[in-house]
Amino acid sequence: MASETRPFLKMNGLGNDFVVWDAREKPLLLGKDVIAALGDRENGIGFDQMITVERSSLGVDAFMRIHNQNGGEVSACGNATRCIGRLLMEEAGKDLVTIETAAGLLHAFDAAGPRSVTVDMGVPRLQWDEIPLAEEFADTRAIELQIGPIDDPILHTPAVVNMGNPHAIFWVKDVEAYDLERIGPLLETHPIFPECANISLAHVFDEDQIRVKVWERGVGLTLACGTAACAVGVAAARDGKTGRKTTIHLPGGPIGIEWRESDGHVLMTGLTEVEYEGEIDLDTLTWRKTGAGDTPLQAGAAS
Ligand SMILES: N[C@H](CCC[C@H](N)C(=O)O)C(=O)O
């Protein structure tokens, strides 16, 4: 039987990288193990998330299916939503598209400059059972959770926010002062988080400027996390640490956040990049590059 080769796009949002399949005409169903093998940076293509663009049953521009590098399916990915929004806008010649996700309908539209996209990520969920947490906390701006010696915890009292996925945010004075590779997985899988959680260290270092480092559920350290940027912006504003418009500085670059006063929606703005085009033989999982990606942006282009 002839083997099946399938084209894909390699993209990233501020370094948070994705393999993107177009399955609107030809469905694609890959098992968890195959996805994890493809996501492996040593022996596979390597990605943080795998994104499958499918027909929307609601008649909007597309459905976006998201799998983490470990093969687990999740409901939200901010950076990927910007990337898919860009692809759909360019394909249709539209300046606004609607993307159906398991967490709801998201609207992506053209923003400041080339390859910069804004996504309306909807309203944050802030109740303990919406995060979700394993026990009730009245105030999710700071829950009772700590790691390290009881009398001298390394990290404690995080804020928790759901942006279609669970986030815990620890306020620190230096995001580099912690071994997030060691403590990230302990917090990600802490029993207080029945669905696990994405873990952010956040340092408010100037008027509405926040430096963030993220340990992502199902992946590990990433260069950027869009839903974490949203969650941090909401948590900071909610706790009076900043205004409702913030810039989140991630290792991969800045994301602009506005937690809009009028309707409580979170707007997230940032860059997107097509790294290359590729194709893969799904029987042997061998793959190759078949085309170039974006030309480098001129220095100083709008972000
Ligand atoms: N790791 C996340 C999914 C991807 C989120 C991130 N890449 C983003 O840009 O929001 C989770 O398990 O909820």
The ligand as an SDF file (V2000), in Angstrom:
LIG
                    3D

 13 12  0  0  0  0  0  0  0  0999 V2000
    0.2510   23.7680   27.8940 N   0  0  0  0  0  0  0  0  0  0  0  0
   -1.0880   24.3470   27.8250 C   0  0  0  0  0  0  0  0  0  0  0  0
   -1.6020   24.3920   26.3740 C   0  0  0  0  0  0  0  0  0  0  0  0
   -0.7930   25.3590   25.5080 C   0  0  0  0  0  0  0  0  0  0  0  0
   -0.7770   26.7280   26.0650 C   0  0  0  0  0  0  0  0  0  0  0  0
    0.2690   27.6740   25.4850 C   0  0  0  0  0  0  0  0  0  0  0  0
    1.1920   27.1640   24.5510 N   0  0  0  0  0  0  0  0  0  0  0  0
   -0.3800   28.9570   25.0320 C   0  0  0  0  0  0  0  0  0  0  0  0
    0.1710   29.6550   24.1460 O   0  0  0  0  0  0  0  0  0  0  0  0
   -1.4240   29.3410   25.6270 O   0  0  0  0  0  0  0  0  0  0  0  0
   -2.0550   23.4950   28.6660 C   0  0  0  0  0  0  0  0  0  0  0  0
   -1.7790   22.3130   28.8590 O   0  0  0  0  0  0  0  0  0  0  0  0
   -3.0710   24.0360   29.1080 O   0  0  0  0  0  0  0  0  0  0  0  0
  1  2  1  0
  2  3  1  0
  2 11  1  0
  3  4  1  0
  4  5  1  0
  5  6  1  0
  6  7  1  0
  6  8  1  0
  8  9  2  0
  8 10  1  0
 11 12  2  0
 11 13  1  0
M  END
$$$$
